[in-house]
Amino acid sequence: MFKKALVVASTAAVTAFSGAASADGTLDQVKQRGQLSCGVSTGLAGFSQRDENGVWSGLDVDVCRAVAAAVLGDSEAVQYKPLTAKERFTALASGEIDILSRNTTWTHTRDTSLGINFAGTNFYDGASFMVMKDLGVTSATELDGANACIQAGTSTELAIADYFREMNMSYSPVTFDTSDQTRAGFESGRCDFLTSDGSQLAALRIGLADPSNAVILPEVISKEPLGPVVRQGDDQWFNIVKWSLNAMIEAEEQGVTSKNAKNRTVTGNPANKRLLGAEGELGSNLGLSSDWALQIVTQVGNYGESYERNVGKGSPLQLDRGLNQLWSKGGILYAPAMR
């Protein structure tokens, strides 16, 4: 049923890490530099993408902007480093970047063997499959013997291997280094299906010449919690990145937005005032100014605002919140207590 496809050679495997790179003093380094160095994707709609004017935007980009707002008081003080999946951990370990915010799945092996720390989850996802409609396939169970377009160096490689083995099916991988190359291979017919996280498939589909020709199959075959990553060895920086993301989530839960945040420092309830720095010691505990979270919310927005403009109904992707809805509204998203 399925035609053969040549396997595209990928670049060398990610360098093995013999130990965690030291990141002591990252906060001071960023302040002295006056700019945050943030690793992002080479271009993925809704998550990290550069427009024709060189301006980066996306859900992952907003994490970078939030950290810059908290640390430097300026969400635009970010230098973005486009990285492939295979380059990302090497760039972080070497100190080339201060934070990796690039649709990266939190896994046991990565968390325990690469000298890195995941600072939270900013998007809950799962691996799935996309096919062209004329293939006549409606379920992943019909893909036995198919050729698969896969981006090298991703957790999807293991997820699909596990799935096909469990289903007693076979497939032939066709690997590429970037998501754009993967999409081009799929569109040109190099493979029968494209597999990646569901959100990435939605982003890649809108980049096709005719998005209506492609369909994402219903099966979701893995857990893919995506989030920002830092080097091990600098607990203060780890806390700053972790709580910058949490501040965006907590702000949405409290109803604090980019438009009302300043007023809430005066008129808000105790939780609002504590979050925004009008009361308490949340800022000083991180080594930051008292208004660190206020800067995040006013300059970047809360999590819901970021989601809506980047991947939600106000964006080309038009993704439902699903698991990424607040816990109080049927999802699994929440921040630890900010008190």
TORKOL-4160 file (C-alpha; in steps of 0.2 Angstrom, whole numbers, padded with zeros to 4 digits, m for minus):
339
<pt num="1" X="0000" Y="0000" Z="0000"/>
<pt num="2" X="0014" Y="0012" Z="0004"/>
<pt num="3" X="0028" Y="0018" Z="m0007"/>
<pt num="4" X="0046" Y="0017" Z="m0002"/>
<pt num="5" X="0056" Y="0033" Z="0003"/>
<pt num="6" X="0074" Y="0037" Z="0005"/>
<pt num="7" X="0080" Y="0041" Z="0023"/>
<pt num="8" X="0087" Y="0059" Z="0024"/>
<pt num="9" X="0103" Y="0060" Z="0032"/>
<pt num="10" X="0103" Y="0069" Z="0049"/>
<pt num="11" X="0117" Y="0079" Z="0057"/>
<pt num="12" X="0127" Y="0071" Z="0071"/>
<pt num="13" X="0119" Y="0065" Z="0087"/>
<pt num="14" X="0117" Y="0077" Z="0102"/>
<pt num="15" X="0134" Y="0078" Z="0111"/>
<pt num="16" X="0134" Y="0066" Z="0126"/>
<pt num="17" X="0135" Y="0076" Z="0143"/>
<pt num="18" X="0148" Y="0070" Z="0155"/>
<pt num="19" X="0142" Y="0082" Z="0168"/>
<pt num="20" X="0131" Y="0097" Z="0171"/>
<pt num="21" X="0139" Y="0113" Z="0165"/>
<pt num="22" X="0140" Y="0126" Z="0179"/>
<pt num="23" X="0127" Y="0140" Z="0178"/>
<pt num="24" X="0132" Y="0149" Z="0195"/>
<pt num="25" X="0128" Y="0168" Z="0194"/>
<pt num="26" X="0116" Y="0167" Z="0178"/>
<pt num="27" X="0106" Y="0181" Z="0186"/>
<pt num="28" X="0121" Y="0192" Z="0188"/>
<pt num="29" X="0127" Y="0188" Z="0170"/>
<pt num="30" X="0111" Y="0192" Z="0162"/>
<pt num="31" X="0110" Y="0209" Z="0172"/>
<pt num="32" X="0128" Y="0213" Z="0167"/>
<pt num="33" X="0124" Y="0209" Z="0149"/>
<pt num="34" X="0108" Y="0218" Z="0149"/>
<pt num="35" X="0100" Y="0205" Z="0139"/>
<pt num="36" X="0093" Y="0187" Z="0141"/>
<pt num="37" X="0099" Y="0174" Z="0128"/>
<pt num="38" X="0085" Y="0162" Z="0125"/>
<pt num="39" X="0085" Y="0146" Z="0114"/>
<pt num="40" X="0070" Y="0144" Z="0103"/>
<pt num="41" X="0065" Y="0134" Z="0088"/>
<pt num="42" X="0070" Y="0137" Z="0070"/>
<pt num="43" X="0052" Y="0142" Z="0067"/>
<pt num="44" X="0036" Y="0135" Z="0073"/>
<pt num="45" X="0020" Y="0144" Z="0071"/>
<pt num="46" X="0012" Y="0148" Z="0088"/>
<pt num="47" X="0027" Y="0144" Z="0098"/>
<pt num="48" X="0042" Y="0153" Z="0092"/>
<pt num="49" X="0042" Y="0161" Z="0075"/>
<pt num="50" X="0051" Y="0176" Z="0067"/>
<pt num="51" X="0041" Y="0187" Z="0055"/>
<pt num="52" X="0047" Y="0197" Z="0040"/>
<pt num="53" X="0053" Y="0211" Z="0051"/>
<pt num="54" X="0064" Y="0199" Z="0062"/>
<pt num="55" X="0052" Y="0200" Z="0077"/>
<pt num="56" X="0049" Y="0184" Z="0087"/>
<pt num="57" X="0032" Y="0179" Z="0094"/>
<pt num="58" X="0024" Y="0163" Z="0101"/>
<pt num="59" X="0019" Y="0154" Z="0117"/>
<pt num="60" X="0038" Y="0149" Z="0120"/>
<pt num="61" X="0044" Y="0166" Z="0116"/>
<pt num="62" X="0032" Y="0173" Z="0129"/>
<pt num="63" X="0041" Y="0163" Z="0142"/>
<pt num="64" X="0058" Y="0171" Z="0137"/>
<pt num="65" X="0049" Y="0188" Z="0137"/>
<pt num="66" X="0042" Y="0185" Z="0154"/>
<pt num="67" X="0059" Y="0180" Z="0162"/>
<pt num="68" X="0067" Y="0196" Z="0154"/>
<pt num="69" X="0053" Y="0207" Z="0161"/>
<pt num="70" X="0055" Y="0199" Z="0178"/>
<pt num="71" X="0074" Y="0201" Z="0178"/>
<pt num="72" X="0078" Y="0216" Z="0168"/>
<pt num="73" X="0061" Y="0225" Z="0168"/>
<pt num="74" X="0060" Y="0224" Z="0149"/>
<pt num="75" X="0052" Y="0210" Z="0140"/>
<pt num="76" X="0060" Y="0215" Z="0124"/>
<pt num="77" X="0078" Y="0213" Z="0131"/>
<pt num="78" X="0080" Y="0196" Z="0123"/>
<pt num="79" X="0092" Y="0189" Z="0111"/>
<pt num="80" X="0084" Y="0174" Z="0102"/>
<pt num="81" X="0095" Y="0159" Z="0096"/>
<pt num="82" X="0086" Y="0148" Z="0084"/>
<pt num="83" X="0090" Y="0130" Z="0087"/>
<pt num="84" X="0086" Y="0113" Z="0080"/>
<pt num="85" X="0080" Y="0099" Z="0091"/>
<pt num="86" X="0098" Y="0091" Z="0090"/>
<pt num="87" X="0107" Y="0107" Z="0094"/>
<pt num="88" X="0096" Y="0113" Z="0109"/>
<pt num="89" X="0104" Y="0104" Z="0124"/>
<pt num="90" X="0122" Y="0107" Z="0118"/>
<pt num="91" X="0118" Y="0125" Z="0117"/>
<pt num="92" X="0111" Y="0126" Z="0134"/>
<pt num="93" X="0125" Y="0115" Z="0142"/>
<pt num="94" X="0139" Y="0126" Z="0134"/>
<pt num="95" X="0132" Y="0142" Z="0141"/>
<pt num="96" X="0127" Y="0149" Z="0124"/>
<pt num="97" X="0109" Y="0152" Z="0130"/>
<pt num="98" X="0103" Y="0156" Z="0147"/>
<pt num="99" X="0086" Y="0147" Z="0145"/>
<pt num="100" X="0079" Y="0135" Z="0132"/>
<pt num="101" X="0061" Y="0138" Z="0128"/>
<pt num="102" X="0058" Y="0127" Z="0113"/>
<pt num="103" X="0043" Y="0115" Z="0113"/>
<pt num="104" X="0054" Y="0103" Z="0123"/>
<pt num="105" X="0046" Y="0088" Z="0131"/>
<pt num="106" X="0050" Y="0084" Z="0149"/>
<pt num="107" X="0056" Y="0066" Z="0151"/>
<pt num="108" X="0065" Y="0056" Z="0164"/>
<pt num="109" X="0081" Y="0053" Z="0154"/>
<pt num="110" X="0083" Y="0071" Z="0149"/>
<pt num="111" X="0079" Y="0077" Z="0167"/>
<pt num="112" X="0091" Y="0065" Z="0175"/>
<pt num="113" X="0106" Y="0063" Z="0163"/>
<pt num="114" X="0109" Y="0079" Z="0153"/>
<pt num="115" X="0113" Y="0091" Z="0168"/>
<pt num="116" X="0097" Y="0101" Z="0165"/>
<pt num="117" X="0081" Y="0106" Z="0175"/>
<pt num="118" X="0064" Y="0108" Z="0168"/>
<pt num="119" X="0056" Y="0123" Z="0175"/>
<pt num="120" X="0038" Y="0118" Z="0172"/>
<pt num="121" X="0025" Y="0115" Z="0159"/>
<pt num="122" X="0019" Y="0128" Z="0147"/>
<pt num="123" X="0009" Y="0117" Z="0136"/>
<pt num="124" X="0003" Y="0099" Z="0138"/>
<pt num="125" X="0003" Y="0089" Z="0122"/>
<pt num="126" X="0004" Y="0072" Z="0114"/>
<pt num="127" X="0011" Y="0064" Z="0099"/>
<pt num="128" X="0000" Y="0061" Z="0084"/>
<pt num="129" X="m0001" Y="0058" Z="0065"/>
<pt num="130" X="m0005" Y="0069" Z="0050"/>
<pt num="131" X="m0009" Y="0061" Z="0033"/>
<pt num="132" X="m0015" Y="0068" Z="0016"/>
<pt num="133" X="m0033" Y="0065" Z="0014"/>
<pt num="134" X="m0031" Y="0056" Z="m0003"/>
<pt num="135" X="m0021" Y="0042" Z="0007"/>
<pt num="136" X="m0038" Y="0036" Z="0013"/>
<pt num="137" X="m0032" Y="0033" Z="0030"/>
<pt num="138" X="m0043" Y="0037" Z="0045"/>
<pt num="139" X="m0034" Y="0029" Z="0059"/>
<pt num="140" X="m0016" Y="0026" Z="0064"/>
<pt num="141" X="m0020" Y="0008" Z="0065"/>
<pt num="142" X="m0020" Y="0008" Z="0046"/>
<pt num="143" X="m0002" Y="0014" Z="0044"/>
<pt num="144" X="0007" Y="m0003" Z="0045"/>
<pt num="145" X="0022" Y="m0003" Z="0033"/>
<pt num="146" X="0021" Y="0016" Z="0030"/>
<pt num="147" X="0035" Y="0029" Z="0029"/>
<pt num="148" X="0036" Y="0042" Z="0043"/>
<pt num="149" X="0042" Y="0059" Z="0042"/>
<pt num="150" X="0050" Y="0063" Z="0059"/>
<pt num="151" X="0061" Y="0077" Z="0065"/>
<pt num="152" X="0077" Y="0070" Z="0072"/>
<pt num="153" X="0082" Y="0072" Z="0090"/>
<pt num="154" X="0064" Y="0073" Z="0097"/>
<pt num="155" X="0055" Y="0062" Z="0109"/>
<pt num="156" X="0043" Y="0058" Z="0095"/>
<pt num="157" X="0056" Y="0046" Z="0088"/>
<pt num="158" X="0054" Y="0035" Z="0104"/>
<pt num="159" X="0035" Y="0037" Z="0105"/>
<pt num="160" X="0032" Y="0031" Z="0088"/>
<pt num="161" X="0044" Y="0016" Z="0090"/>
<pt num="162" X="0035" Y="0011" Z="0105"/>
<pt num="163" X="0017" Y="0013" Z="0097"/>
<pt num="164" X="0021" Y="0003" Z="0082"/>
<pt num="165" X="0030" Y="m0011" Z="0092"/>
<pt num="166" X="0015" Y="m0012" Z="0104"/>
<pt num="167" X="0003" Y="m0013" Z="0089"/>
<pt num="168" X="0013" Y="m0026" Z="0080"/>
<pt num="169" X="0016" Y="m0014" Z="0065"/>
<pt num="170" X="0031" Y="m0008" Z="0055"/>
<pt num="171" X="0036" Y="0009" Z="0048"/>
<pt num="172" X="0051" Y="0016" Z="0039"/>
<pt num="173" X="0057" Y="0033" Z="0047"/>
<pt num="174" X="0062" Y="0047" Z="0036"/>
<pt num="175" X="0071" Y="0059" Z="0047"/>
<pt num="176" X="0075" Y="0078" Z="0045"/>
<pt num="177" X="0084" Y="0091" Z="0055"/>
<pt num="178" X="0070" Y="0105" Z="0056"/>
<pt num="179" X="0052" Y="0106" Z="0057"/>
<pt num="180" X="0051" Y="0115" Z="0040"/>
<pt num="181" X="0061" Y="0101" Z="0032"/>
<pt num="182" X="0049" Y="0088" Z="0039"/>
<pt num="183" X="0034" Y="0098" Z="0032"/>
<pt num="184" X="0042" Y="0099" Z="0015"/>
<pt num="185" X="0046" Y="0081" Z="0015"/>
<pt num="186" X="0028" Y="0076" Z="0019"/>
<pt num="187" X="0021" Y="0088" Z="0006"/>
<pt num="188" X="0032" Y="0082" Z="m0008"/>
<pt num="189" X="0027" Y="0064" Z="m0004"/>
<pt num="190" X="0044" Y="0058" Z="0003"/>
<pt num="191" X="0033" Y="0049" Z="0017"/>
<pt num="192" X="0015" Y="0043" Z="0020"/>
<pt num="193" X="0013" Y="0052" Z="0036"/>
<pt num="194" X="0021" Y="0065" Z="0047"/>
<pt num="195" X="0022" Y="0062" Z="0066"/>
<pt num="196" X="0025" Y="0075" Z="0080"/>
<pt num="197" X="0016" Y="0083" Z="0094"/>
<pt num="198" X="m0002" Y="0088" Z="0090"/>
<pt num="199" X="0001" Y="0106" Z="0092"/>
<pt num="200" X="0016" Y="0105" Z="0080"/>
<pt num="201" X="0006" Y="0096" Z="0067"/>
<pt num="202" X="m0007" Y="0110" Z="0068"/>
<pt num="203" X="0007" Y="0123" Z="0065"/>
<pt num="204" X="0014" Y="0113" Z="0051"/>
<pt num="205" X="m0002" Y="0110" Z="0043"/>
<pt num="206" X="m0006" Y="0129" Z="0041"/>
<pt num="207" X="0011" Y="0130" Z="0032"/>
<pt num="208" X="0006" Y="0118" Z="0018"/>
<pt num="209" X="0001" Y="0125" Z="0001"/>
<pt num="210" X="m0017" Y="0118" Z="0004"/>
<pt num="211" X="m0020" Y="0114" Z="0022"/>
<pt num="212" X="m0037" Y="0107" Z="0019"/>
<pt num="213" X="m0028" Y="0092" Z="0010"/>
<pt num="214" X="m0021" Y="0086" Z="0027"/>
<pt num="215" X="m0029" Y="0078" Z="0041"/>
<pt num="216" X="m0023" Y="0075" Z="0059"/>
<pt num="217" X="m0028" Y="0057" Z="0064"/>
<pt num="218" X="m0038" Y="0055" Z="0081"/>
<pt num="219" X="m0025" Y="0044" Z="0090"/>
<pt num="220" X="m0014" Y="0053" Z="0103"/>
<pt num="221" X="0000" Y="0041" Z="0108"/>
<pt num="222" X="0010" Y="0049" Z="0121"/>
<pt num="223" X="0012" Y="0062" Z="0135"/>
<pt num="224" X="0022" Y="0077" Z="0130"/>
<pt num="225" X="0023" Y="0090" Z="0143"/>
<pt num="226" X="0032" Y="0104" Z="0135"/>
<pt num="227" X="0041" Y="0118" Z="0145"/>
<pt num="228" X="0057" Y="0129" Z="0148"/>
<pt num="229" X="0073" Y="0121" Z="0153"/>
<pt num="230" X="0089" Y="0128" Z="0162"/>
<pt num="231" X="0106" Y="0121" Z="0167"/>
<pt num="232" X="0108" Y="0112" Z="0183"/>
<pt num="233" X="0119" Y="0120" Z="0197"/>
<pt num="234" X="0110" Y="0137" Z="0198"/>
<pt num="235" X="0095" Y="0136" Z="0210"/>
<pt num="236" X="0092" Y="0154" Z="0210"/>
<pt num="237" X="0090" Y="0155" Z="0191"/>
<pt num="238" X="0080" Y="0139" Z="0191"/>
<pt num="239" X="0068" Y="0147" Z="0203"/>
<pt num="240" X="0067" Y="0163" Z="0193"/>
<pt num="241" X="0062" Y="0154" Z="0177"/>
<pt num="242" X="0050" Y="0142" Z="0186"/>
<pt num="243" X="0041" Y="0156" Z="0195"/>
<pt num="244" X="0040" Y="0168" Z="0180"/>
<pt num="245" X="0030" Y="0154" Z="0171"/>
<pt num="246" X="0020" Y="0151" Z="0187"/>
<pt num="247" X="0016" Y="0170" Z="0189"/>
<pt num="248" X="0008" Y="0170" Z="0172"/>
<pt num="249" X="m0003" Y="0155" Z="0176"/>
<pt num="250" X="m0007" Y="0162" Z="0193"/>
<pt num="251" X="m0012" Y="0179" Z="0186"/>
<pt num="252" X="m0024" Y="0171" Z="0175"/>
<pt num="253" X="m0032" Y="0161" Z="0189"/>
<pt num="254" X="m0033" Y="0177" Z="0199"/>
<pt num="255" X="m0041" Y="0187" Z="0185"/>
<pt num="256" X="m0026" Y="0198" Z="0184"/>
<pt num="257" X="m0023" Y="0204" Z="0166"/>
<pt num="258" X="m0011" Y="0215" Z="0157"/>
<pt num="259" X="m0025" Y="0229" Z="0157"/>
<pt num="260" X="m0030" Y="0228" Z="0175"/>
<pt num="261" X="m0013" Y="0223" Z="0184"/>
<pt num="262" X="m0008" Y="0240" Z="0189"/>
<pt num="263" X="m0025" Y="0244" Z="0197"/>
<pt num="264" X="m0025" Y="0227" Z="0206"/>
<pt num="265" X="m0009" Y="0233" Z="0216"/>
<pt num="266" X="m0021" Y="0245" Z="0225"/>
<pt num="267" X="m0039" Y="0238" Z="0223"/>
<pt num="268" X="m0035" Y="0220" Z="0222"/>
<pt num="269" X="m0037" Y="0206" Z="0235"/>
<pt num="270" X="m0023" Y="0200" Z="0246"/>
<pt num="271" X="m0018" Y="0187" Z="0234"/>
<pt num="272" X="m0017" Y="0200" Z="0220"/>
<pt num="273" X="m0007" Y="0212" Z="0230"/>
<pt num="274" X="0005" Y="0198" Z="0235"/>
<pt num="275" X="0007" Y="0192" Z="0217"/>
<pt num="276" X="0010" Y="0209" Z="0210"/>
<pt num="277" X="0022" Y="0215" Z="0224"/>
<pt num="278" X="0012" Y="0227" Z="0234"/>
<pt num="279" X="0013" Y="0216" Z="0249"/>
<pt num="280" X="0025" Y="0201" Z="0254"/>
<pt num="281" X="0042" Y="0196" Z="0249"/>
<pt num="282" X="0040" Y="0185" Z="0234"/>
<pt num="283" X="0052" Y="0196" Z="0224"/>
<pt num="284" X="0066" Y="0197" Z="0237"/>
<pt num="285" X="0065" Y="0178" Z="0239"/>
<pt num="286" X="0070" Y="0177" Z="0221"/>
<pt num="287" X="0083" Y="0191" Z="0221"/>
<pt num="288" X="0072" Y="0202" Z="0211"/>
<pt num="289" X="0062" Y="0218" Z="0213"/>
<pt num="290" X="0046" Y="0218" Z="0222"/>
<pt num="291" X="0036" Y="0222" Z="0205"/>
<pt num="292" X="0044" Y="0207" Z="0195"/>
<pt num="293" X="0027" Y="0198" Z="0192"/>
<pt num="294" X="0019" Y="0215" Z="0189"/>
<pt num="295" X="0031" Y="0218" Z="0175"/>
<pt num="296" X="0028" Y="0201" Z="0168"/>
<pt num="297" X="0009" Y="0203" Z="0167"/>
<pt num="298" X="0009" Y="0221" Z="0161"/>
<pt num="299" X="0022" Y="0218" Z="0147"/>
<pt num="300" X="0018" Y="0200" Z="0142"/>
<pt num="301" X="0001" Y="0196" Z="0149"/>
<pt num="302" X="m0006" Y="0181" Z="0159"/>
<pt num="303" X="m0005" Y="0163" Z="0153"/>
<pt num="304" X="m0023" Y="0164" Z="0145"/>
<pt num="305" X="m0019" Y="0180" Z="0136"/>
<pt num="306" X="m0003" Y="0172" Z="0129"/>
<pt num="307" X="m0012" Y="0156" Z="0124"/>
<pt num="308" X="m0026" Y="0166" Z="0115"/>
<pt num="309" X="m0015" Y="0177" Z="0104"/>
<pt num="310" X="m0002" Y="0163" Z="0100"/>
<pt num="311" X="m0011" Y="0147" Z="0098"/>
<pt num="312" X="m0029" Y="0149" Z="0103"/>
<pt num="313" X="m0045" Y="0155" Z="0094"/>
<pt num="314" X="m0037" Y="0172" Z="0091"/>
<pt num="315" X="m0023" Y="0164" Z="0081"/>
<pt num="316" X="m0021" Y="0154" Z="0065"/>
<pt num="317" X="m0019" Y="0138" Z="0074"/>
<pt num="318" X="m0036" Y="0140" Z="0084"/>
<pt num="319" X="m0032" Y="0126" Z="0096"/>
<pt num="320" X="m0044" Y="0122" Z="0110"/>
<pt num="321" X="m0037" Y="0125" Z="0128"/>
<pt num="322" X="m0040" Y="0106" Z="0132"/>
<pt num="323" X="m0028" Y="0100" Z="0145"/>
<pt num="324" X="m0020" Y="0118" Z="0145"/>
<pt num="325" X="m0036" Y="0125" Z="0153"/>
<pt num="326" X="m0035" Y="0130" Z="0171"/>
<pt num="327" X="m0038" Y="0116" Z="0184"/>
<pt num="328" X="m0053" Y="0126" Z="0190"/>
<pt num="329" X="m0061" Y="0126" Z="0172"/>
<pt num="330" X="m0058" Y="0107" Z="0168"/>
<pt num="331" X="m0040" Y="0107" Z="0163"/>
<pt num="332" X="m0024" Y="0102" Z="0172"/>
<pt num="333" X="m0015" Y="0119" Z="0172"/>
<pt num="334" X="m0011" Y="0127" Z="0189"/>
<pt num="335" X="0003" Y="0135" Z="0198"/>
<pt num="336" X="0009" Y="0131" Z="0216"/>
<pt num="337" X="0003" Y="0143" Z="0229"/>
<pt num="338" X="0011" Y="0160" Z="0228"/>
<pt num="339" X="0012" Y="0164" Z="0246"/>
